[in-house]
Amino acid sequence: MGSRKRAVMSLSLPPSTAREYRTIAKEEGKTASGLFREMFSLYRQEKLKKEYRALQEYGVEKAKKFKISEKEIERLIFEGR
């Protein structure tokens, strides 16, 4: 017997939100599951963007602290590869 390729989940929403969700799915021509997959994918992308921005800010702070130029950073990065 093969393993399932999908996991069944259920969630609880206020009735008005559930109605709006179904309406949006219908308008978009998607199933409720398809809409959720798309929403979750967008959520993950945004989360990764925030993490990337946080790393950039961290790098900027460290570069300022150690007075390292952008060219020097690039050199150090490529030197380590």
mmJSON file of the N, C-alpha and C atoms, coordinates in Angstrom:
{"data_MODEL":{"atom_site":{
"group_PDB":["ATOM","ATOM","ATOM","ATOM","ATOM","ATOM","ATOM","ATOM","ATOM","ATOM","ATOM","ATOM","ATOM","ATOM","ATOM","ATOM","ATOM","ATOM","ATOM","ATOM","ATOM","ATOM","ATOM","ATOM","ATOM","ATOM","ATOM","ATOM","ATOM","ATOM","ATOM","ATOM","ATOM","ATOM","ATOM","ATOM","ATOM","ATOM","ATOM","ATOM","ATOM","ATOM","ATOM","ATOM","ATOM","ATOM","ATOM","ATOM","ATOM","ATOM","ATOM","ATOM","ATOM","ATOM","ATOM","ATOM","ATOM","ATOM","ATOM","ATOM","ATOM","ATOM","ATOM","ATOM","ATOM","ATOM","ATOM","ATOM","ATOM","ATOM","ATOM","ATOM","ATOM","ATOM","ATOM","ATOM","ATOM","ATOM","ATOM","ATOM","ATOM","ATOM","ATOM","ATOM","ATOM","ATOM","ATOM","ATOM","ATOM","ATOM","ATOM","ATOM","ATOM","ATOM","ATOM","ATOM","ATOM","ATOM","ATOM","ATOM","ATOM","ATOM","ATOM","ATOM","ATOM","ATOM","ATOM","ATOM","ATOM","ATOM","ATOM","ATOM","ATOM","ATOM","ATOM","ATOM","ATOM","ATOM","ATOM","ATOM","ATOM","ATOM","ATOM","ATOM","ATOM","ATOM","ATOM","ATOM","ATOM","ATOM","ATOM","ATOM","ATOM","ATOM","ATOM","ATOM","ATOM","ATOM","ATOM","ATOM","ATOM","ATOM","ATOM","ATOM","ATOM","ATOM","ATOM","ATOM","ATOM","ATOM","ATOM","ATOM","ATOM","ATOM","ATOM","ATOM","ATOM","ATOM","ATOM","ATOM","ATOM","ATOM","ATOM","ATOM","ATOM","ATOM","ATOM","ATOM","ATOM","ATOM","ATOM","ATOM","ATOM","ATOM","ATOM","ATOM","ATOM","ATOM","ATOM","ATOM","ATOM","ATOM","ATOM","ATOM","ATOM","ATOM","ATOM","ATOM","ATOM","ATOM","ATOM","ATOM","ATOM","ATOM","ATOM","ATOM","ATOM","ATOM","ATOM","ATOM","ATOM","ATOM","ATOM","ATOM","ATOM","ATOM","ATOM","ATOM","ATOM","ATOM","ATOM","ATOM","ATOM","ATOM","ATOM","ATOM","ATOM","ATOM","ATOM","ATOM","ATOM","ATOM","ATOM","ATOM","ATOM","ATOM","ATOM","ATOM","ATOM","ATOM","ATOM","ATOM","ATOM","ATOM","ATOM","ATOM","ATOM","ATOM","ATOM","ATOM","ATOM","ATOM","ATOM"],
"id":[1,2,3,4,5,6,7,8,9,10,11,12,13,14,15,16,17,18,19,20,21,22,23,24,25,26,27,28,29,30,31,32,33,34,35,36,37,38,39,40,41,42,43,44,45,46,47,48,49,50,51,52,53,54,55,56,57,58,59,60,61,62,63,64,65,66,67,68,69,70,71,72,73,74,75,76,77,78,79,80,81,82,83,84,85,86,87,88,89,90,91,92,93,94,95,96,97,98,99,100,101,102,103,104,105,106,107,108,109,110,111,112,113,114,115,116,117,118,119,120,121,122,123,124,125,126,127,128,129,130,131,132,133,134,135,136,137,138,139,140,141,142,143,144,145,146,147,148,149,150,151,152,153,154,155,156,157,158,159,160,161,162,163,164,165,166,167,168,169,170,171,172,173,174,175,176,177,178,179,180,181,182,183,184,185,186,187,188,189,190,191,192,193,194,195,196,197,198,199,200,201,202,203,204,205,206,207,208,209,210,211,212,213,214,215,216,217,218,219,220,221,222,223,224,225,226,227,228,229,230,231,232,233,234,235,236,237,238,239,240,241,242,243],
"type_symbol":["N","C","C","N","C","C","N","C","C","N","C","C","N","C","C","N","C","C","N","C","C","N","C","C","N","C","C","N","C","C","N","C","C","N","C","C","N","C","C","N","C","C","N","C","C","N","C","C","N","C","C","N","C","C","N","C","C","N","C","C","N","C","C","N","C","C","N","C","C","N","C","C","N","C","C","N","C","C","N","C","C","N","C","C","N","C","C","N","C","C","N","C","C","N","C","C","N","C","C","N","C","C","N","C","C","N","C","C","N","C","C","N","C","C","N","C","C","N","C","C","N","C","C","N","C","C","N","C","C","N","C","C","N","C","C","N","C","C","N","C","C","N","C","C","N","C","C","N","C","C","N","C","C","N","C","C","N","C","C","N","C","C","N","C","C","N","C","C","N","C","C","N","C","C","N","C","C","N","C","C","N","C","C","N","C","C","N","C","C","N","C","C","N","C","C","N","C","C","N","C","C","N","C","C","N","C","C","N","C","C","N","C","C","N","C","C","N","C","C","N","C","C","N","C","C","N","C","C","N","C","C","N","C","C","N","C","C","N","C","C","N","C","C"],
"label_atom_id":["N","CA","C","N","CA","C","N","CA","C","N","CA","C","N","CA","C","N","CA","C","N","CA","C","N","CA","C","N","CA","C","N","CA","C","N","CA","C","N","CA","C","N","CA","C","N","CA","C","N","CA","C","N","CA","C","N","CA","C","N","CA","C","N","CA","C","N","CA","C","N","CA","C","N","CA","C","N","CA","C","N","CA","C","N","CA","C","N","CA","C","N","CA","C","N","CA","C","N","CA","C","N","CA","C","N","CA","C","N","CA","C","N","CA","C","N","CA","C","N","CA","C","N","CA","C","N","CA","C","N","CA","C","N","CA","C","N","CA","C","N","CA","C","N","CA","C","N","CA","C","N","CA","C","N","CA","C","N","CA","C","N","CA","C","N","CA","C","N","CA","C","N","CA","C","N","CA","C","N","CA","C","N","CA","C","N","CA","C","N","CA","C","N","CA","C","N","CA","C","N","CA","C","N","CA","C","N","CA","C","N","CA","C","N","CA","C","N","CA","C","N","CA","C","N","CA","C","N","CA","C","N","CA","C","N","CA","C","N","CA","C","N","CA","C","N","CA","C","N","CA","C","N","CA","C","N","CA","C","N","CA","C","N","CA","C","N","CA","C","N","CA","C","N","CA","C","N","CA","C","N","CA","C"],
"label_alt_id":[null,null,null,null,null,null,null,null,null,null,null,null,null,null,null,null,null,null,null,null,null,null,null,null,null,null,null,null,null,null,null,null,null,null,null,null,null,null,null,null,null,null,null,null,null,null,null,null,null,null,null,null,null,null,null,null,null,null,null,null,null,null,null,null,null,null,null,null,null,null,null,null,null,null,null,null,null,null,null,null,null,null,null,null,null,null,null,null,null,null,null,null,null,null,null,null,null,null,null,null,null,null,null,null,null,null,null,null,null,null,null,null,null,null,null,null,null,null,null,null,null,null,null,null,null,null,null,null,null,null,null,null,null,null,null,null,null,null,null,null,null,null,null,null,null,null,null,null,null,null,null,null,null,null,null,null,null,null,null,null,null,null,null,null,null,null,null,null,null,null,null,null,null,null,null,null,null,null,null,null,null,null,null,null,null,null,null,null,null,null,null,null,null,null,null,null,null,null,null,null,null,null,null,null,null,null,null,null,null,null,null,null,null,null,null,null,null,null,null,null,null,null,null,null,null,null,null,null,null,null,null,null,null,null,null,null,null,null,null,null,null,null,null],
"label_comp_id":["MET","MET","MET","GLY","GLY","GLY","SER","SER","SER","ARG","ARG","ARG","LYS","LYS","LYS","ARG","ARG","ARG","ALA","ALA","ALA","VAL","VAL","VAL","MET","MET","MET","SER","SER","SER","LEU","LEU","LEU","SER","SER","SER","LEU","LEU","LEU","PRO","PRO","PRO","PRO","PRO","PRO","SER","SER","SER","THR","THR","THR","ALA","ALA","ALA","ARG","ARG","ARG","GLU","GLU","GLU","TYR","TYR","TYR","ARG","ARG","ARG","THR","THR","THR","ILE","ILE","ILE","ALA","ALA","ALA","LYS","LYS","LYS","GLU","GLU","GLU","GLU","GLU","GLU","GLY","GLY","GLY","LYS","LYS","LYS","THR","THR","THR","ALA","ALA","ALA","SER","SER","SER","GLY","GLY","GLY","LEU","LEU","LEU","PHE","PHE","PHE","ARG","ARG","ARG","GLU","GLU","GLU","MET","MET","MET","PHE","PHE","PHE","SER","SER","SER","LEU","LEU","LEU","TYR","TYR","TYR","ARG","ARG","ARG","GLN","GLN","GLN","GLU","GLU","GLU","LYS","LYS","LYS","LEU","LEU","LEU","LYS","LYS","LYS","LYS","LYS","LYS","GLU","GLU","GLU","TYR","TYR","TYR","ARG","ARG","ARG","ALA","ALA","ALA","LEU","LEU","LEU","GLN","GLN","GLN","GLU","GLU","GLU","TYR","TYR","TYR","GLY","GLY","GLY","VAL","VAL","VAL","GLU","GLU","GLU","LYS","LYS","LYS","ALA","ALA","ALA","LYS","LYS","LYS","LYS","LYS","LYS","PHE","PHE","PHE","LYS","LYS","LYS","ILE","ILE","ILE","SER","SER","SER","GLU","GLU","GLU","LYS","LYS","LYS","GLU","GLU","GLU","ILE","ILE","ILE","GLU","GLU","GLU","ARG","ARG","ARG","LEU","LEU","LEU","ILE","ILE","ILE","PHE","PHE","PHE","GLU","GLU","GLU","GLY","GLY","GLY","ARG","ARG","ARG"],
"label_asym_id":["A","A","A","A","A","A","A","A","A","A","A","A","A","A","A","A","A","A","A","A","A","A","A","A","A","A","A","A","A","A","A","A","A","A","A","A","A","A","A","A","A","A","A","A","A","A","A","A","A","A","A","A","A","A","A","A","A","A","A","A","A","A","A","A","A","A","A","A","A","A","A","A","A","A","A","A","A","A","A","A","A","A","A","A","A","A","A","A","A","A","A","A","A","A","A","A","A","A","A","A","A","A","A","A","A","A","A","A","A","A","A","A","A","A","A","A","A","A","A","A","A","A","A","A","A","A","A","A","A","A","A","A","A","A","A","A","A","A","A","A","A","A","A","A","A","A","A","A","A","A","A","A","A","A","A","A","A","A","A","A","A","A","A","A","A","A","A","A","A","A","A","A","A","A","A","A","A","A","A","A","A","A","A","A","A","A","A","A","A","A","A","A","A","A","A","A","A","A","A","A","A","A","A","A","A","A","A","A","A","A","A","A","A","A","A","A","A","A","A","A","A","A","A","A","A","A","A","A","A","A","A","A","A","A","A","A","A","A","A","A","A","A","A"],
"label_entity_id":["1","1","1","1","1","1","1","1","1","1","1","1","1","1","1","1","1","1","1","1","1","1","1","1","1","1","1","1","1","1","1","1","1","1","1","1","1","1","1","1","1","1","1","1","1","1","1","1","1","1","1","1","1","1","1","1","1","1","1","1","1","1","1","1","1","1","1","1","1","1","1","1","1","1","1","1","1","1","1","1","1","1","1","1","1","1","1","1","1","1","1","1","1","1","1","1","1","1","1","1","1","1","1","1","1","1","1","1","1","1","1","1","1","1","1","1","1","1","1","1","1","1","1","1","1","1","1","1","1","1","1","1","1","1","1","1","1","1","1","1","1","1","1","1","1","1","1","1","1","1","1","1","1","1","1","1","1","1","1","1","1","1","1","1","1","1","1","1","1","1","1","1","1","1","1","1","1","1","1","1","1","1","1","1","1","1","1","1","1","1","1","1","1","1","1","1","1","1","1","1","1","1","1","1","1","1","1","1","1","1","1","1","1","1","1","1","1","1","1","1","1","1","1","1","1","1","1","1","1","1","1","1","1","1","1","1","1","1","1","1","1","1","1"],
"label_seq_id":[1,1,1,2,2,2,3,3,3,4,4,4,5,5,5,6,6,6,7,7,7,8,8,8,9,9,9,10,10,10,11,11,11,12,12,12,13,13,13,14,14,14,15,15,15,16,16,16,17,17,17,18,18,18,19,19,19,20,20,20,21,21,21,22,22,22,23,23,23,24,24,24,25,25,25,26,26,26,27,27,27,28,28,28,29,29,29,30,30,30,31,31,31,32,32,32,33,33,33,34,34,34,35,35,35,36,36,36,37,37,37,38,38,38,39,39,39,40,40,40,41,41,41,42,42,42,43,43,43,44,44,44,45,45,45,46,46,46,47,47,47,48,48,48,49,49,49,50,50,50,51,51,51,52,52,52,53,53,53,54,54,54,55,55,55,56,56,56,57,57,57,58,58,58,59,59,59,60,60,60,61,61,61,62,62,62,63,63,63,64,64,64,65,65,65,66,66,66,67,67,67,68,68,68,69,69,69,70,70,70,71,71,71,72,72,72,73,73,73,74,74,74,75,75,75,76,76,76,77,77,77,78,78,78,79,79,79,80,80,80,81,81,81],
"pdbx_PDB_ins_code":[null,null,null,null,null,null,null,null,null,null,null,null,null,null,null,null,null,null,null,null,null,null,null,null,null,null,null,null,null,null,null,null,null,null,null,null,null,null,null,null,null,null,null,null,null,null,null,null,null,null,null,null,null,null,null,null,null,null,null,null,null,null,null,null,null,null,null,null,null,null,null,null,null,null,null,null,null,null,null,null,null,null,null,null,null,null,null,null,null,null,null,null,null,null,null,null,null,null,null,null,null,null,null,null,null,null,null,null,null,null,null,null,null,null,null,null,null,null,null,null,null,null,null,null,null,null,null,null,null,null,null,null,null,null,null,null,null,null,null,null,null,null,null,null,null,null,null,null,null,null,null,null,null,null,null,null,null,null,null,null,null,null,null,null,null,null,null,null,null,null,null,null,null,null,null,null,null,null,null,null,null,null,null,null,null,null,null,null,null,null,null,null,null,null,null,null,null,null,null,null,null,null,null,null,null,null,null,null,null,null,null,null,null,null,null,null,null,null,null,null,null,null,null,null,null,null,null,null,null,null,null,null,null,null,null,null,null,null,null,null,null,null,null],
"Cartn_x":[0.821,0.0,0.859,0.48,1.228,0.866,1.746,1.465,0.678,-0.044,-0.833,0.08,-0.355,0.409,-0.138,-1.204,-1.835,-2.191,-2.142,-2.594,-3.879,-4.871,-6.143,-6.065,-6.472,-6.476,-7.85,-8.22,-9.454,-9.139,-9.858,-9.677,-11.025,-11.017,-12.241,-12.189,-13.224,-13.291,-14.654,-14.731,-16.042,-16.844,-18.149,-18.967,-18.773,-18.654,-18.486,-17.153,-16.119,-14.812,-14.858,-15.529,-15.657,-16.408,-17.462,-18.213,-17.327,-16.62,-15.742,-14.649,-14.101,-13.066,-13.591,-14.766,-15.363,-15.642,-16.098,-16.37,-15.09,-14.034,-12.75,-12.253,-12.323,-11.879,-12.657,-13.967,-14.809,-14.44,-14.269,-13.899,-12.55,-11.646,-10.317,-10.282,-11.394,-11.448,-10.607,-10.527,-9.715,-10.595,-10.101,-10.746,-10.318,-10.999,-10.606,-9.17,-8.839,-7.48,-6.453,-6.804,-5.894,-5.628,-6.681,-6.517,-5.632,-5.832,-5.008,-3.544,-3.282,-1.897,-1.237,-1.988,-1.445,-1.182,-2.122,-1.95,-0.745,-0.592,0.506,1.845,1.873,3.085,3.481,2.505,2.779,3.255,2.673,3.093,4.562,4.929,6.324,7.271,6.889,7.732,7.941,6.87,6.98,7.846,7.707,8.517,10.002,10.311,11.7,12.235,11.403,11.815,12.153,11.317,11.573,12.876,13.112,14.349,15.558,15.43,16.509,16.799,15.721,15.901,16.578,16.186,16.797,18.291,18.653,20.07,20.815,20.158,20.785,21.029,20.031,20.177,21.295,21.368,22.43,23.794,23.884,25.135,25.517,24.542,24.813,25.343,24.708,25.162,26.603,26.914,28.271,29.282,28.889,29.793,30.104,29.079,29.305,30.204,29.927,30.703,32.189,32.459,33.849,34.398,33.596,33.999,34.493,33.633,33.957,33.116,33.768,33.06,32.353,31.466,30.743,31.706,32.697,33.686,34.476,34.797,35.533,34.667,33.398,32.482,32.439,32.288,32.266,33.551,34.674,35.964,36.025,35.597,35.622,34.709,33.54,32.595,33.186,33.699,34.222,35.529,36.267,37.521,37.234,36.112,35.758,35.116,34.863,34.185,35.158],
"Cartn_y":[-1.195,0.0,1.249,2.247,3.501,4.442,5.382,6.37,7.523,8.217,9.373,10.488,11.199,12.342,13.635,13.549,14.714,14.366,15.38,15.236,16.04,15.444,16.126,16.971,18.235,19.154,19.801,20.202,20.981,22.219,23.295,24.502,25.09,25.878,26.493,27.987,28.472,29.881,30.435,31.72,32.326,32.145,31.974,31.745,32.793,34.058,35.096,34.947,34.56,34.347,33.133,32.087,30.883,31.2,31.995,32.377,33.187,34.141,34.979,34.129,33.182,32.293,31.493,30.906,30.129,31.02,32.239,33.18,33.506,33.789,34.112,32.911,31.719,30.52,30.37,30.559,30.427,31.484,32.723,33.814,33.553,32.946,32.657,31.356,30.626,29.347,28.278,28.318,27.366,26.587,25.442,24.724,25.401,25.073,25.619,25.195,23.957,23.468,24.187,24.403,25.102,26.523,27.202,28.564,28.562,27.593,27.516,27.28,26.363,26.098,27.37,28.133,29.376,30.378,30.515,31.445,31.051,29.759,29.284,29.516,29.305,29.549,31.025,31.918,33.358,33.717,33.106,33.337,32.95,31.754,31.309,32.26,32.735,33.682,34.958,35.485,36.709,36.482,35.31,34.991,34.95,34.333,34.286,35.685,36.538,37.916,38.647,38.461,39.123,38.625,37.31,36.751,37.296,37.404,37.929,39.385,40.169,41.579,41.703,40.84,40.871,40.558,39.594,39.273,40.437,41.092,42.262,43.358,43.626,44.654,44.298,43.016,42.547,42.8,42.459,42.66,44.123,44.981,46.425,46.925,46.484,46.904,46.467,45.214,44.7,45.427,45.695,46.396,47.789,48.474,49.807,49.711,48.719,48.554,48.343,47.517,47.206,48.06,49.044,49.961,49.207,48.293,47.496,48.017,48.257,48.768,47.621,48.013,47.022,46.196,46.851,46.14,45.142,45.538,44.652,43.445,43.668,42.569,41.576,42.099,41.223,40.423,41.081,40.386,39.263,39.551,38.543,37.368,37.673,36.613,35.689,36.293,35.478,34.798,35.4,34.788,33.488,33.464,32.298,31.167,31.4,30.35,29.418],
"Cartn_z":[0.0,0.0,0.0,-0.797,-0.877,0.251,0.5,1.538,0.939,1.776,1.326,0.892,-0.124,-0.6,-0.04,0.695,1.31,2.754,3.599,4.984,5.12,5.716,5.9,7.156,7.025,8.161,8.231,9.409,9.53,10.35,10.062,10.851,11.185,12.202,12.685,12.375,11.681,11.311,11.694,11.956,12.147,10.843,10.951,9.754,8.664,9.021,8.002,7.275,7.991,7.375,6.451,6.886,6.061,4.77,4.864,3.667,2.72,3.285,2.462,1.81,2.553,2.041,0.85,1.005,-0.084,-1.298,-1.051,-2.149,-2.906,-2.175,-2.809,-3.618,-3.044,-3.759,-5.062,-4.977,-6.167,-7.209,-6.774,-7.683,-8.356,-7.631,-8.152,-8.953,-8.937,-9.66,-9.003,-7.692,-6.933,-5.962,-5.558,-4.465,-3.168,-2.086,-0.785,-0.455,-0.775,-0.522,-1.397,-2.661,-3.563,-3.112,-2.662,-2.152,-0.914,-0.025,1.179,0.808,-0.142,-0.551,-1.084,-1.899,-2.433,-1.314,-0.394,0.727,1.576,1.826,2.653,1.947,0.646,-0.122,-0.045,-0.19,-0.079,1.325,2.336,3.722,3.895,3.382,3.51,2.797,1.603,0.869,1.675,2.257,3.06,4.287,4.9,6.078,5.704,4.568,4.114,3.809,3.206,2.925,4.219,5.255,6.537,7.145,7.072,7.608,6.85,5.528,4.694,5.056,5.221,5.59,6.955,7.88,9.213,9.112,8.268,8.079,7.431,6.486,5.855,6.885,7.722,8.753,9.723,10.087,10.971,10.318,9.022,8.298,8.21,7.98,7.905,9.243,10.333,11.666,11.914,11.559,11.782,10.897,9.653,8.739,9.277,9.796,10.379,11.601,12.44,13.675,13.373,12.356,12.03,10.885,10.446,9.382,8.134,7.678,6.493,5.328,4.204,3.022,2.294,1.384,0.595,-0.255,-0.837,-1.663,-0.816,0.392,1.296,1.67,1.876,2.204,1.048,-0.167,-1.34,-1.45,-1.232,-1.295,-0.273,0.955,2.005,1.689,1.129,0.788,-0.273,-1.345,-2.433,-2.082,-1.173,-0.716,0.036,0.75,1.543,0.761,-0.513,-1.323,-1.957],
"occupancy":[1.0,1.0,1.0,1.0,1.0,1.0,1.0,1.0,1.0,1.0,1.0,1.0,1.0,1.0,1.0,1.0,1.0,1.0,1.0,1.0,1.0,1.0,1.0,1.0,1.0,1.0,1.0,1.0,1.0,1.0,1.0,1.0,1.0,1.0,1.0,1.0,1.0,1.0,1.0,1.0,1.0,1.0,1.0,1.0,1.0,1.0,1.0,1.0,1.0,1.0,1.0,1.0,1.0,1.0,1.0,1.0,1.0,1.0,1.0,1.0,1.0,1.0,1.0,1.0,1.0,1.0,1.0,1.0,1.0,1.0,1.0,1.0,1.0,1.0,1.0,1.0,1.0,1.0,1.0,1.0,1.0,1.0,1.0,1.0,1.0,1.0,1.0,1.0,1.0,1.0,1.0,1.0,1.0,1.0,1.0,1.0,1.0,1.0,1.0,1.0,1.0,1.0,1.0,1.0,1.0,1.0,1.0,1.0,1.0,1.0,1.0,1.0,1.0,1.0,1.0,1.0,1.0,1.0,1.0,1.0,1.0,1.0,1.0,1.0,1.0,1.0,1.0,1.0,1.0,1.0,1.0,1.0,1.0,1.0,1.0,1.0,1.0,1.0,1.0,1.0,1.0,1.0,1.0,1.0,1.0,1.0,1.0,1.0,1.0,1.0,1.0,1.0,1.0,1.0,1.0,1.0,1.0,1.0,1.0,1.0,1.0,1.0,1.0,1.0,1.0,1.0,1.0,1.0,1.0,1.0,1.0,1.0,1.0,1.0,1.0,1.0,1.0,1.0,1.0,1.0,1.0,1.0,1.0,1.0,1.0,1.0,1.0,1.0,1.0,1.0,1.0,1.0,1.0,1.0,1.0,1.0,1.0,1.0,1.0,1.0,1.0,1.0,1.0,1.0,1.0,1.0,1.0,1.0,1.0,1.0,1.0,1.0,1.0,1.0,1.0,1.0,1.0,1.0,1.0,1.0,1.0,1.0,1.0,1.0,1.0,1.0,1.0,1.0,1.0,1.0,1.0,1.0,1.0,1.0,1.0,1.0,1.0,1.0,1.0,1.0,1.0,1.0,1.0],
"B_iso_or_equiv":[0.0,0.0,0.0,0.0,0.0,0.0,0.0,0.0,0.0,0.0,0.0,0.0,0.0,0.0,0.0,0.0,0.0,0.0,0.0,0.0,0.0,0.0,0.0,0.0,0.0,0.0,0.0,0.0,0.0,0.0,0.0,0.0,0.0,0.0,0.0,0.0,0.0,0.0,0.0,0.0,0.0,0.0,0.0,0.0,0.0,0.0,0.0,0.0,0.0,0.0,0.0,0.0,0.0,0.0,0.0,0.0,0.0,0.0,0.0,0.0,0.0,0.0,0.0,0.0,0.0,0.0,0.0,0.0,0.0,0.0,0.0,0.0,0.0,0.0,0.0,0.0,0.0,0.0,0.0,0.0,0.0,0.0,0.0,0.0,0.0,0.0,0.0,0.0,0.0,0.0,0.0,0.0,0.0,0.0,0.0,0.0,0.0,0.0,0.0,0.0,0.0,0.0,0.0,0.0,0.0,0.0,0.0,0.0,0.0,0.0,0.0,0.0,0.0,0.0,0.0,0.0,0.0,0.0,0.0,0.0,0.0,0.0,0.0,0.0,0.0,0.0,0.0,0.0,0.0,0.0,0.0,0.0,0.0,0.0,0.0,0.0,0.0,0.0,0.0,0.0,0.0,0.0,0.0,0.0,0.0,0.0,0.0,0.0,0.0,0.0,0.0,0.0,0.0,0.0,0.0,0.0,0.0,0.0,0.0,0.0,0.0,0.0,0.0,0.0,0.0,0.0,0.0,0.0,0.0,0.0,0.0,0.0,0.0,0.0,0.0,0.0,0.0,0.0,0.0,0.0,0.0,0.0,0.0,0.0,0.0,0.0,0.0,0.0,0.0,0.0,0.0,0.0,0.0,0.0,0.0,0.0,0.0,0.0,0.0,0.0,0.0,0.0,0.0,0.0,0.0,0.0,0.0,0.0,0.0,0.0,0.0,0.0,0.0,0.0,0.0,0.0,0.0,0.0,0.0,0.0,0.0,0.0,0.0,0.0,0.0,0.0,0.0,0.0,0.0,0.0,0.0,0.0,0.0,0.0,0.0,0.0,0.0,0.0,0.0,0.0,0.0,0.0,0.0],
"pdbx_formal_charge":[null,null,null,null,null,null,null,null,null,null,null,null,null,null,null,null,null,null,null,null,null,null,null,null,null,null,null,null,null,null,null,null,null,null,null,null,null,null,null,null,null,null,null,null,null,null,null,null,null,null,null,null,null,null,null,null,null,null,null,null,null,null,null,null,null,null,null,null,null,null,null,null,null,null,null,null,null,null,null,null,null,null,null,null,null,null,null,null,null,null,null,null,null,null,null,null,null,null,null,null,null,null,null,null,null,null,null,null,null,null,null,null,null,null,null,null,null,null,null,null,null,null,null,null,null,null,null,null,null,null,null,null,null,null,null,null,null,null,null,null,null,null,null,null,null,null,null,null,null,null,null,null,null,null,null,null,null,null,null,null,null,null,null,null,null,null,null,null,null,null,null,null,null,null,null,null,null,null,null,null,null,null,null,null,null,null,null,null,null,null,null,null,null,null,null,null,null,null,null,null,null,null,null,null,null,null,null,null,null,null,null,null,null,null,null,null,null,null,null,null,null,null,null,null,null,null,null,null,null,null,null,null,null,null,null,null,null,null,null,null,null,null,null],
"auth_seq_id":[1,1,1,2,2,2,3,3,3,4,4,4,5,5,5,6,6,6,7,7,7,8,8,8,9,9,9,10,10,10,11,11,11,12,12,12,13,13,13,14,14,14,15,15,15,16,16,16,17,17,17,18,18,18,19,19,19,20,20,20,21,21,21,22,22,22,23,23,23,24,24,24,25,25,25,26,26,26,27,27,27,28,28,28,29,29,29,30,30,30,31,31,31,32,32,32,33,33,33,34,34,34,35,35,35,36,36,36,37,37,37,38,38,38,39,39,39,40,40,40,41,41,41,42,42,42,43,43,43,44,44,44,45,45,45,46,46,46,47,47,47,48,48,48,49,49,49,50,50,50,51,51,51,52,52,52,53,53,53,54,54,54,55,55,55,56,56,56,57,57,57,58,58,58,59,59,59,60,60,60,61,61,61,62,62,62,63,63,63,64,64,64,65,65,65,66,66,66,67,67,67,68,68,68,69,69,69,70,70,70,71,71,71,72,72,72,73,73,73,74,74,74,75,75,75,76,76,76,77,77,77,78,78,78,79,79,79,80,80,80,81,81,81],
"auth_comp_id":["MET","MET","MET","GLY","GLY","GLY","SER","SER","SER","ARG","ARG","ARG","LYS","LYS","LYS","ARG","ARG","ARG","ALA","ALA","ALA","VAL","VAL","VAL","MET","MET","MET","SER","SER","SER","LEU","LEU","LEU","SER","SER","SER","LEU","LEU","LEU","PRO","PRO","PRO","PRO","PRO","PRO","SER","SER","SER","THR","THR","THR","ALA","ALA","ALA","ARG","ARG","ARG","GLU","GLU","GLU","TYR","TYR","TYR","ARG","ARG","ARG","THR","THR","THR","ILE","ILE","ILE","ALA","ALA","ALA","LYS","LYS","LYS","GLU","GLU","GLU","GLU","GLU","GLU","GLY","GLY","GLY","LYS","LYS","LYS","THR","THR","THR","ALA","ALA","ALA","SER","SER","SER","GLY","GLY","GLY","LEU","LEU","LEU","PHE","PHE","PHE","ARG","ARG","ARG","GLU","GLU","GLU","MET","MET","MET","PHE","PHE","PHE","SER","SER","SER","LEU","LEU","LEU","TYR","TYR","TYR","ARG","ARG","ARG","GLN","GLN","GLN","GLU","GLU","GLU","LYS","LYS","LYS","LEU","LEU","LEU","LYS","LYS","LYS","LYS","LYS","LYS","GLU","GLU","GLU","TYR","TYR","TYR","ARG","ARG","ARG","ALA","ALA","ALA","LEU","LEU","LEU","GLN","GLN","GLN","GLU","GLU","GLU","TYR","TYR","TYR","GLY","GLY","GLY","VAL","VAL","VAL","GLU","GLU","GLU","LYS","LYS","LYS","ALA","ALA","ALA","LYS","LYS","LYS","LYS","LYS","LYS","PHE","PHE","PHE","LYS","LYS","LYS","ILE","ILE","ILE","SER","SER","SER","GLU","GLU","GLU","LYS","LYS","LYS","GLU","GLU","GLU","ILE","ILE","ILE","GLU","GLU","GLU","ARG","ARG","ARG","LEU","LEU","LEU","ILE","ILE","ILE","PHE","PHE","PHE","GLU","GLU","GLU","GLY","GLY","GLY","ARG","ARG","ARG"],
"auth_asym_id":["A","A","A","A","A","A","A","A","A","A","A","A","A","A","A","A","A","A","A","A","A","A","A","A","A","A","A","A","A","A","A","A","A","A","A","A","A","A","A","A","A","A","A","A","A","A","A","A","A","A","A","A","A","A","A","A","A","A","A","A","A","A","A","A","A","A","A","A","A","A","A","A","A","A","A","A","A","A","A","A","A","A","A","A","A","A","A","A","A","A","A","A","A","A","A","A","A","A","A","A","A","A","A","A","A","A","A","A","A","A","A","A","A","A","A","A","A","A","A","A","A","A","A","A","A","A","A","A","A","A","A","A","A","A","A","A","A","A","A","A","A","A","A","A","A","A","A","A","A","A","A","A","A","A","A","A","A","A","A","A","A","A","A","A","A","A","A","A","A","A","A","A","A","A","A","A","A","A","A","A","A","A","A","A","A","A","A","A","A","A","A","A","A","A","A","A","A","A","A","A","A","A","A","A","A","A","A","A","A","A","A","A","A","A","A","A","A","A","A","A","A","A","A","A","A","A","A","A","A","A","A","A","A","A","A","A","A","A","A","A","A","A","A"],
"auth_atom_id":["N","CA","C","N","CA","C","N","CA","C","N","CA","C","N","CA","C","N","CA","C","N","CA","C","N","CA","C","N","CA","C","N","CA","C","N","CA","C","N","CA","C","N","CA","C","N","CA","C","N","CA","C","N","CA","C","N","CA","C","N","CA","C","N","CA","C","N","CA","C","N","CA","C","N","CA","C","N","CA","C","N","CA","C","N","CA","C","N","CA","C","N","CA","C","N","CA","C","N","CA","C","N","CA","C","N","CA","C","N","CA","C","N","CA","C","N","CA","C","N","CA","C","N","CA","C","N","CA","C","N","CA","C","N","CA","C","N","CA","C","N","CA","C","N","CA","C","N","CA","C","N","CA","C","N","CA","C","N","CA","C","N","CA","C","N","CA","C","N","CA","C","N","CA","C","N","CA","C","N","CA","C","N","CA","C","N","CA","C","N","CA","C","N","CA","C","N","CA","C","N","CA","C","N","CA","C","N","CA","C","N","CA","C","N","CA","C","N","CA","C","N","CA","C","N","CA","C","N","CA","C","N","CA","C","N","CA","C","N","CA","C","N","CA","C","N","CA","C","N","CA","C","N","CA","C","N","CA","C","N","CA","C","N","CA","C","N","CA","C","N","CA","C","N","CA","C","N","CA","C","N","CA","C"],
"pdbx_PDB_model_num":[1,1,1,1,1,1,1,1,1,1,1,1,1,1,1,1,1,1,1,1,1,1,1,1,1,1,1,1,1,1,1,1,1,1,1,1,1,1,1,1,1,1,1,1,1,1,1,1,1,1,1,1,1,1,1,1,1,1,1,1,1,1,1,1,1,1,1,1,1,1,1,1,1,1,1,1,1,1,1,1,1,1,1,1,1,1,1,1,1,1,1,1,1,1,1,1,1,1,1,1,1,1,1,1,1,1,1,1,1,1,1,1,1,1,1,1,1,1,1,1,1,1,1,1,1,1,1,1,1,1,1,1,1,1,1,1,1,1,1,1,1,1,1,1,1,1,1,1,1,1,1,1,1,1,1,1,1,1,1,1,1,1,1,1,1,1,1,1,1,1,1,1,1,1,1,1,1,1,1,1,1,1,1,1,1,1,1,1,1,1,1,1,1,1,1,1,1,1,1,1,1,1,1,1,1,1,1,1,1,1,1,1,1,1,1,1,1,1,1,1,1,1,1,1,1,1,1,1,1,1,1,1,1,1,1,1,1,1,1,1,1,1,1]
}}}
